[in-house]
Amino acid sequence: MNRRTFVALVMSAVSLTAGHATAAPPATAGDSGDVDLVGAWRARVQFRTGAFSAVKDLELMYAFNAGGTMTESSNYDASPPVPPAYGVWRRVQPRQYEAKYVFYLTKAPKAFEEIAGGGGWSPGGTGVLVEKISLAEDGKTFTSTIRLDLFDEAGRPTESSSQAESQAVRIGF
C-alpha cells in the first residue's frame, strides 16, 4: 500500500470516528446530562377550561417508550367507554419534553335496546392532547401543561384548546 492510500484511509477513519463521537445518543436514565422520560408514570390532572374542567379527580397513567412512542390511559376510560390514547413524545431541551397523543371518543346509545342488541357505544370522534412536560432534576416527578382539542366523527372541531395542568410521579419499585 502506498503512502497516499494509507493517509487517505487514516483520514477517512478519523472523520468517521469524529462524526460518531459528536453525535448525541438518546438520553437514558442514569446519563449524567439528563434523565429520560422513558418509563411508567401516574399523574393528577386538572383542566382549567373546557368540558373536563368539572372533573376534579382525573388521573392519567402513562407509558413513555424508548424510541418516542407512548400510551396513556385514565381513571375515566370506562366512563363512557373509550380506549387508551396513543401517541409520540420527544425531548426538546434537557428535562423538557413534548408529547402528542390521540384517543377515540364514543357516544352513548340513544336507547337501552341498542346496547342489548349488541350495538353498544358508537364512534363519537377523537381527542388530541399536546403536553409540555418539565422533568424534575432527579427524574422522579414532572409537571406539565396540556392542551386538548376535540373533533367529531367528520374531523370538525367541537372544542378547542381546553387547558390543564398536571403533576406526575414515576412508578417504580
ABEGO torsion letter per residue (X at the ends): XBAAAAAAAAAAAAAAAAAAAABBBBBBBGBAABBBABEBBBBBBBBABEAAAABAABBBBBBBBBGGBBBBBBAAAAOBBBBBBBBBBBBABBGBBBBBBBBBBBBBBABAAAAAAGAEBBBAEBBBBBBBBBBBAAGABBBBBBBBBBBBAAGBBABBGBBBBBBBBBBBX
